[in-house]
């Protein structure tokens, strides 16, 4: 399975990983202080603001090959529908992938702990990119 790469501007410096839809989606409170916010089926990640330029987003089952990226977060994202969307704050879908499990192990890697310009989403449970 090959990965995905895109260069995207993120308004409000926020990238979402969402694995729910409609009423089942639980959006975490964004406090403006932290750089990562989670619920069982939605993660918010602070990234470089679109006013400062685009962010390169990659996905794949393995850690990034770029040694300048460090692990920023690791956890389980529950997805009853086995589908995860990478979105902007305006809900524009950047990437979408199907997982082999309802509890996907995901690691987020970046080149800056506050507002990364390069983000790698590692999910060993990716079945296919959509």
C-alpha positions as CSV (number, residue, x, y, z in Angstrom):
1,X,0.0,0.0,0.0
2,X,1.5,3.3,-1.0
3,X,1.0,6.5,1.0
4,X,-0.5,9.8,0.2
5,X,1.0,13.3,-0.1
6,X,-0.5,16.7,-0.5
7,X,0.4,20.3,0.1
8,X,-2.5,22.2,1.6
9,X,-3.2,25.6,3.3
10,X,-4.9,25.1,6.7
11,X,-7.1,28.0,7.8
12,X,-7.0,28.7,11.5
13,X,-3.9,26.6,11.7
14,X,-6.0,23.5,12.4
15,X,-6.0,20.0,10.8
16,X,-8.6,17.4,11.8
17,X,-8.6,13.6,11.7
18,X,-12.3,12.6,11.9
19,X,-13.6,9.1,12.1
20,X,-17.3,9.7,12.9
21,X,-20.2,11.3,11.1
22,X,-23.2,13.3,12.2
23,X,-24.4,13.0,15.8
24,X,-21.8,10.3,16.6
25,X,-18.9,12.7,16.0
26,X,-17.5,14.2,19.3
27,X,-15.5,17.4,18.6
28,X,-13.0,18.1,21.4
29,X,-12.9,21.6,23.0
30,X,-10.2,23.7,21.3
31,X,-8.7,25.8,24.0
32,X,-6.2,27.8,21.9
33,X,-3.4,26.9,24.3
34,X,-2.5,23.3,23.5
35,X,-1.4,22.0,20.1
36,X,-3.4,18.7,20.1
37,X,-7.0,18.0,21.1
38,X,-8.7,14.6,21.2
39,X,-12.0,12.8,21.6
40,X,-12.6,9.2,20.9
41,X,-13.3,9.8,17.2
42,X,-11.9,13.3,16.3
43,X,-8.4,14.7,16.7
44,X,-7.5,18.4,16.2
45,X,-3.8,19.1,15.4
46,X,-2.2,22.6,15.4
47,X,-0.3,23.1,12.1
48,X,1.3,26.1,10.3
49,X,-1.3,28.8,9.7
50,X,-2.3,29.3,6.0
51,X,-1.1,32.9,6.2
52,X,2.4,31.5,6.7
53,X,2.2,29.0,3.9
54,X,0.9,25.5,3.1
55,X,1.5,22.3,5.0
56,X,2.8,19.1,3.5
57,X,0.7,16.2,4.7
58,X,1.8,12.6,4.1
59,X,0.2,9.3,5.3
60,X,1.3,5.8,5.4
61,X,1.7,2.6,7.4
62,X,5.3,3.3,8.4
63,X,7.1,6.1,10.3
64,X,8.4,8.9,8.1
65,X,11.7,8.6,6.3
66,X,12.5,12.2,7.0
67,X,14.8,12.3,10.1
68,X,13.7,15.9,10.9
69,X,10.2,14.7,11.9
70,X,9.6,13.8,15.5
71,X,6.6,12.0,17.0
72,X,4.1,14.5,18.3
73,X,1.2,12.2,19.4
74,X,0.4,8.6,19.5
75,X,-3.0,7.0,20.3
76,X,-6.1,5.1,19.2
77,X,-8.7,6.8,17.1
78,X,-12.0,4.9,17.2
79,X,-13.8,4.5,13.9
80,X,-17.0,2.5,13.9
81,X,-17.2,2.9,10.1
82,X,-13.4,2.1,9.6
83,X,-12.9,5.3,7.7
84,X,-10.8,8.3,8.6
85,X,-10.9,11.7,7.0
86,X,-8.1,14.3,7.1
87,X,-9.8,17.7,6.9
88,X,-9.4,21.4,7.2
89,X,-11.3,23.5,9.8
90,X,-13.9,24.2,7.0
91,X,-14.4,20.4,6.6
92,X,-12.6,20.2,3.2
93,X,-11.4,16.6,2.9
94,X,-7.7,16.4,2.2
95,X,-7.3,12.7,2.4
96,X,-9.5,9.7,3.3
97,X,-8.4,6.2,4.2
98,X,-10.1,2.9,5.2
99,X,-8.7,1.0,8.2
100,X,-8.7,-2.7,8.9
101,X,-9.9,-2.1,12.5
102,X,-12.4,0.0,14.4
103,X,-9.7,1.1,16.8
104,X,-6.9,2.5,14.6
105,X,-3.4,3.0,16.1
106,X,-2.2,6.4,14.8
107,X,1.0,8.3,15.3
108,X,1.4,12.0,14.3
109,X,4.8,13.2,13.3
110,X,5.9,16.7,12.5
111,X,8.9,19.1,12.0
112,X,7.8,21.4,14.8
113,X,5.9,20.7,18.0
114,X,3.8,23.9,17.9
115,X,2.9,24.5,14.2
116,X,4.5,21.9,11.9
117,X,4.9,22.7,8.3
118,X,5.3,19.0,7.5
119,X,3.0,16.4,9.1
120,X,3.1,12.6,8.6
121,X,0.1,10.5,9.7
122,X,1.3,7.0,10.4
123,X,-1.4,4.3,10.6
124,X,-0.4,0.7,10.5
125,X,-4.0,-0.2,10.1
126,X,-4.5,1.5,6.7
127,X,-6.3,-0.8,4.3
128,X,-6.6,1.5,1.4
129,X,-6.4,5.2,0.5
130,X,-9.7,6.5,-1.0
